[in-house]
Amino acid sequence: MEDTPPTAHLAWLPFASRRSVRALICGTFSSIVHAKDASEQHVPVLTAEVLAHLELPTAACVLDCTTGCGGHAAAILADPEFTGIMIGLDVDASNLETARSRLADHGERWTGRRANFAEFDAVLDERGIDHVDAILADLGTSSNQIDDPRRGFSFQADGPLDMRLDDRTSTTAADLVNAMNETELADLIYQYSQERLSRRIARGICRARREQRITTTLRLARVVCSSMGADPTSHRHGIHPATRTFLALRAAVNAEDDVLMQLLAKAPDRLAPGGRIAVISFHSTEDRMVKSDFRRRRADGVYEVVTRKPITASPAERDANPRARSAKMRVARRTDKSAETKRDPIADTKMEPR
Ligand SMILES: C[S@@+](CC[C@H](N)C(=O)[O-])C[C@H]1O[C@@H](n2cnc3c(N)ncnc32)[C@H](O)[C@@H]1O
């Protein structure tokens, strides 16, 4: 049994659902196994595939929408075929700071900016950049964010029920569970995670908060488990019963569907002709959004879809990095044959020093 992956017992779940919950579980597992610094804690997924699909030899400027601790960025900047520059975004100040130290040796070739990728166009405008040659978005949370109990993403250790990726925003998961009415809460849980017992869970949350406001991760986990009639310590089927509820709250707190939609909607206007967009998602709702966006734009003649089927991790990567098991990457290419020539990155983008 030593090779049994932590999610092996998910077999009872429908296939799409298994993918949806794995990312959360795998992040939680890594917290038990590792006590490393942030950049070591998060192992980037599908790195070789990202390098191969972004057409780096002809790219003058790459936009990394989700820099995290800079894993993909470090690999791209170290690729001898890539001589251009990168703009790195993240809403999490601490991750961006980790990336900044990690990528410092690349000087002006990498610029970091704390921003939501939904507003990437404003960042490009600020810097006088009309178009980029590649856009990368590696969605969700990094392992170090999930592992930190103070962020409130995990039910394995007690912490404030926060779940904000961006601490400049005001609504936390505690605000949602204590303020929404029962129907709204049930709809939210179902919409973001397809949790079958969403109505029972919402009813249980509303009952519990009448006694006392729910403000911590472990109390919420206990309330969810007892509403479901599930034993929180049993981990039947290999997953904690509160997994889906936590996933739904995280997605709602960070407006994950909405920001992805904005990114996808704005990307074609800011991709240079021939430029590529690669999106890595970790659950089925996001993957469906990416797939249908790329298909629609292909029908409009705006994109060519490079990956007819999503790219997934090799068996070796799945074994080495549990997060990679649920990763799916889709890539599209902005149509227009006219701009295949390489531009001068620095002159073209008016970069400011960091
Ligand atoms: C999966 S990690 C990215 C890891 C990174 N690619 C690497 O190789 O280290 C996702 C990162 O995206 C950030 N993030 C999530 N949603 C975001 C958004 N809407 N705008 C900007 N950053 C976001 C998170 O804070 C997190 O640092």
The ligand as a Tripos MOL2 file, in Angstrom:
@<TRIPOS>MOLECULE
LIG
   27    29     1     0     0
SMALL
NO_CHARGES

@<TRIPOS>ATOM
      1 C1         -1.2900   27.7300   -8.1180 C.3       1 LIG1
      2 S1         -0.5370   29.1670   -7.4850 S.3       1 LIG1
      3 C2          0.5840   29.6380   -8.7600 C.3       1 LIG1
      4 C3          1.9160   28.9960   -8.6240 C.3       1 LIG1
      5 C4          2.9540   29.4910   -9.6080 C.3       1 LIG1
      6 N1          2.5500   29.3100  -10.9730 N.3       1 LIG1
      7 C5          4.2790   28.8140   -9.3570 C.2       1 LIG1
      8 O1          4.7540   28.1190  -10.2440 O.co2     1 LIG1
      9 O2          4.8520   28.9880   -8.2600 O.co2     1 LIG1
     10 C6         -1.7770   30.3620   -7.7040 C.3       1 LIG1
     11 C7         -1.3630   31.7600   -7.3060 C.3       1 LIG1
     12 O3         -2.2780   32.6380   -7.9540 O.3       1 LIG1
     13 C8         -2.6780   33.6340   -7.0740 C.3       1 LIG1
     14 N2         -4.0050   34.0610   -7.5070 N.ar      1 LIG1
     15 C9         -5.1610   33.3740   -7.4140 C.ar      1 LIG1
     16 N3         -6.1660   34.0750   -7.9580 N.ar      1 LIG1
     17 C10        -5.6160   35.2200   -8.4360 C.ar      1 LIG1
     18 C11        -6.1360   36.3460   -9.1180 C.ar      1 LIG1
     19 N4         -7.4340   36.4290   -9.4160 N.pl3     1 LIG1
     20 N5         -5.2900   37.3240   -9.4800 N.ar      1 LIG1
     21 C12        -3.9600   37.2450   -9.1800 C.ar      1 LIG1
     22 N6         -3.4180   36.2200   -8.5070 N.ar      1 LIG1
     23 C13        -4.2340   35.2070   -8.1520 C.ar      1 LIG1
     24 C14        -2.6370   32.9990   -5.7100 C.3       1 LIG1
     25 O4         -2.4620   33.9740   -4.7200 O.3       1 LIG1
     26 C15        -1.4300   32.0720   -5.8340 C.3       1 LIG1
     27 O5         -0.2640   32.7240   -5.4270 O.3       1 LIG1
@<TRIPOS>BOND
     1     1     2 1
     2     2     3 1
     3     2    10 1
     4     3     4 1
     5     4     5 1
     6     5     6 1
     7     5     7 1
     8     7     8 2
     9     7     9 1
    10    10    11 1
    11    11    12 1
    12    11    26 1
    13    12    13 1
    14    13    14 1
    15    13    24 1
    16    14    15 ar
    17    14    23 ar
    18    15    16 ar
    19    16    17 ar
    20    17    18 ar
    21    17    23 ar
    22    18    19 1
    23    18    20 ar
    24    20    21 ar
    25    21    22 ar
    26    22    23 ar
    27    24    25 1
    28    24    26 1
    29    26    27 1
@<TRIPOS>SUBSTRUCTURE
     1 LIG1         1 GROUP 0 **** ****
